[in-house]
Each structure stands twice: as C-alpha cells, then as structure tokens.
Amino acid sequence: MADKTGVARLRQAIENQRDAGEACFTLPIGEAAAICDECEDELATLLWAKDVPTPKDSDGVLVPLDATELYTDEGEMVRVDSICHGGRLWHVKRMHSDKTYRLDSLHLRRPDSWEGLEADIESLSHKESVCRYFGHGNDISCDVCPAEDIDKYCPAAVARDILHRAKALVERDMKEASRG
C-alpha cells in the first residue's frame, strides 16, 4: 500500500492522536508545512473544468482567482483587475490599465532578493527591529506575530526566517544557473 500524502496523511494524523487519547491535535511545524505542501499539490492536480489547468504563478504556486496583488520578477506590484483563462493560458489584467500579463510570468508573493535580505539584516540594528522585521509596529499583540510560534523568543524567529530565505535564494539561483 502506498504511503498516504496530503489530506489523507493529515486525516490519519488526527485519527492517530484521537485514538491515542489526545485531547488536542498538535503537529510539529515542519510536518504541518510538509502536509500543507502535499495538500496544495493535490489541489493543483485537480482540473477546474475540462481542459482548464489550475491557475499557477511562475513559482508553481496556486493563485486564488480573487487575488488582488501579484508581483513581477523585479518585485513590482501589479494590482489585479481580473484573472481569466483563454487560449490555454491564464491571463491577468492590470487594474486601471489595458496591460495584461501571463499569470505564469508573475508571482503571488513578492520575490525575495539578496539585496532585500541584506537590507532586512541591516535593519536589525534598530530598536524594536524584530517587530519591524515581521512587518508590524509595536502597537500589535505578540499573539499575531510569527515569532509567537517559538516560545516568544523573537530574535530566534528572525534568525530562522533569514536562514530559510537565504536557503531559498540559493536554491533559486542554482536552478537559474542550471537552466542557462
């Protein structure tokens, strides 16, 4: 029997903890992220309609049809008026413009860069830099901050995020180098 993945693996994890008498369902962050990736892959394989592929960005990430912002390779934000399928491709119409883009040439999330990573590291020398790193001011509750996930030790959350971003940039650069 093949190993379960995605939704089936999540369901099995829940059932296993229930059967073990656990009152709450918990899952390590790494496992949760892996299961989320598997679920996204499962969703991406589903057809939205006959012969219409799922809408994906240039990174292969599933793009919701109600997305309001996408990004070019250079990091320029494109405000979305509409996303539609035609001629076997997904297209994005820019708000307040006649300009259209192929969806597979845009990004759902702003592409990271070595310069952006360097600027974020430099910004850590400022007071209250951890809150600013995660895009928050000091007027928000720590409960909504990504650093909350690691026992409120915010500098460790920043260091871990910087490490993940650097690894992703190296991986991206290696892929680009192997293509060219």
C-alpha positions as CSV (number, residue, x, y, z in Angstrom):
1,M,0.0,0.0,0.0
2,A,1.3,3.4,-0.9
3,D,2.1,5.9,1.8
4,K,-0.6,8.4,2.5
5,T,0.0,12.0,1.5
6,G,-1.8,15.4,1.8
7,V,-5.3,15.3,3.1
8,A,-5.2,11.5,3.7
9,R,-2.0,11.9,5.8
10,L,-3.5,14.8,7.8
11,R,-6.7,12.8,8.4
12,Q,-4.6,9.8,9.6
13,A,-2.5,12.0,12.0
14,I,-5.7,13.4,13.5
15,E,-7.2,9.9,13.9
16,N,-3.9,8.6,15.4
17,Q,-3.9,11.3,18.1
18,R,-7.6,10.8,18.8
19,D,-7.1,7.0,19.1
20,A,-4.2,7.6,21.5
21,G,-6.5,9.6,23.8
22,E,-5.1,13.1,23.0
23,A,-7.5,15.9,23.8
24,C,-5.9,18.3,21.3
25,F,-4.4,17.8,17.9
26,T,-0.8,19.0,17.5
27,L,1.7,18.7,14.7
28,P,5.3,19.9,14.5
29,I,5.7,23.0,12.3
30,G,7.9,21.0,9.7
31,E,5.3,18.3,9.4
32,A,2.5,20.7,9.1
33,A,4.3,22.6,6.4
34,A,5.0,19.3,4.5
35,I,1.4,18.3,4.7
36,C,0.2,21.7,3.5
37,D,2.6,21.4,0.5
38,E,1.2,17.9,-0.2
39,C,-2.4,19.2,0.0
40,E,-1.6,22.1,-2.3
41,D,-0.1,19.6,-4.8
42,E,-3.2,17.5,-4.6
43,L,-5.4,20.6,-5.3
44,A,-3.2,21.6,-8.2
45,T,-3.7,18.3,-9.9
46,L,-7.5,18.8,-9.9
47,L,-8.9,20.3,-13.1
48,W,-11.2,23.3,-12.6
49,A,-13.0,22.5,-15.7
50,K,-12.4,20.2,-18.6
51,D,-9.1,21.1,-20.3
52,V,-8.6,24.2,-18.0
53,P,-5.5,23.9,-15.8
54,T,-5.3,25.3,-12.3
55,P,-4.0,28.9,-12.2
56,K,-0.4,28.9,-11.1
57,D,2.2,31.6,-10.8
58,S,5.8,31.4,-12.2
59,D,6.8,29.6,-9.0
60,G,4.1,26.9,-9.5
61,V,2.1,28.3,-6.6
62,L,-1.7,28.0,-6.9
63,V,-3.1,31.5,-7.4
64,P,-6.6,32.3,-6.0
65,L,-8.9,33.8,-8.6
66,D,-9.7,36.6,-6.2
67,A,-6.0,37.7,-5.8
68,T,-5.7,41.5,-5.7
69,E,-1.9,41.8,-6.0
70,L,0.7,39.9,-7.9
71,Y,4.4,40.7,-8.5
72,T,6.8,40.9,-11.5
73,D,10.2,39.2,-11.4
74,E,11.6,42.7,-10.4
75,G,9.3,42.9,-7.4
76,E,6.9,45.5,-8.9
77,M,3.4,45.1,-7.6
78,V,0.6,44.5,-10.1
79,R,-2.8,45.4,-8.9
80,V,-5.2,42.8,-10.3
81,D,-8.4,43.8,-12.1
82,S,-9.2,40.2,-13.2
83,I,-7.7,36.8,-13.8
84,C,-9.1,34.8,-16.6
85,H,-8.4,31.8,-18.8
86,G,-8.2,31.9,-22.5
87,G,-6.1,30.4,-25.3
88,R,-4.9,27.6,-23.0
89,L,-3.2,30.2,-20.7
90,W,-4.2,32.2,-17.6
91,H,-4.1,36.0,-18.0
92,V,-4.0,38.8,-15.6
93,K,-5.5,42.2,-16.4
94,R,-3.8,45.1,-14.5
95,M,-6.2,47.4,-12.6
96,H,-6.8,50.9,-14.3
97,S,-4.8,49.8,-17.4
98,D,-5.2,47.8,-20.6
99,K,-2.0,45.9,-19.8
100,T,-2.2,42.2,-19.4
101,Y,0.3,39.6,-18.2
102,R,0.6,35.9,-18.5
103,L,-0.2,34.6,-15.0
104,D,2.8,32.2,-15.2
105,S,5.1,35.2,-15.5
106,L,4.0,36.7,-12.2
107,H,4.4,35.8,-8.5
108,L,1.8,35.5,-5.8
109,R,4.4,36.7,-3.2
110,R,7.0,39.4,-3.8
111,P,10.2,37.7,-5.0
112,D,12.9,37.8,-2.4
113,S,16.4,39.1,-3.4
114,W,19.9,39.1,-1.9
115,E,19.6,42.9,-1.6
116,G,16.3,42.7,0.2
117,L,17.7,40.1,2.6
118,E,20.8,42.3,3.2
119,A,18.6,45.3,3.9
120,D,16.5,43.3,6.4
121,I,19.6,42.1,8.2
122,E,20.9,45.7,8.3
123,S,17.6,46.9,9.7
124,L,18.0,44.6,12.8
125,S,20.4,47.2,14.3
126,H,17.4,49.5,15.0
127,K,15.4,49.4,18.3
128,E,12.3,47.2,18.1
129,S,13.8,45.7,14.9
130,V,12.2,42.3,15.4
131,C,8.7,43.6,15.3
132,R,9.6,45.7,12.2
133,Y,11.3,42.7,10.5
134,F,7.9,40.9,10.5
135,G,6.2,44.0,9.2
136,H,4.5,45.0,12.4
137,G,4.7,48.1,14.5
138,N,4.9,47.9,18.3
139,D,1.2,48.5,18.6
140,I,0.1,44.9,17.8
141,S,-0.3,42.0,20.1
142,C,2.6,39.5,20.1
143,D,-0.1,36.8,19.6
144,V,-0.4,37.6,15.9
145,C,3.3,37.7,15.2
146,P,5.1,34.7,13.5
147,A,7.7,34.8,16.3
148,E,5.0,33.7,18.7
149,D,5.4,30.1,17.4
150,I,8.8,29.7,19.2
151,D,8.2,30.5,22.8
152,K,8.2,34.3,22.4
153,Y,12.0,34.3,21.6
154,C,11.7,36.8,18.8
155,P,15.3,37.0,17.7
156,A,15.4,33.2,17.1
157,A,12.3,33.6,14.9
158,V,14.1,36.3,12.9
159,A,17.3,34.3,12.5
160,R,15.3,31.2,11.4
161,D,13.4,33.2,8.8
162,I,16.6,34.8,7.5
163,L,18.1,31.3,7.2
164,H,15.1,30.0,5.3
165,R,15.1,33.0,3.0
166,A,18.9,32.6,2.2
167,K,18.4,28.9,1.5
168,A,15.5,29.6,-0.8
169,L,17.6,32.3,-2.7
170,V,20.5,29.8,-3.1
171,E,18.1,27.2,-4.4
172,R,16.6,29.7,-6.8
173,D,20.0,30.8,-8.0
174,M,21.1,27.2,-8.6
175,K,18.0,26.4,-10.6
176,E,18.6,29.5,-12.7
177,A,22.2,28.6,-13.3
178,S,21.3,25.1,-14.3
179,R,18.9,26.4,-16.9
180,G,21.4,28.8,-18.5
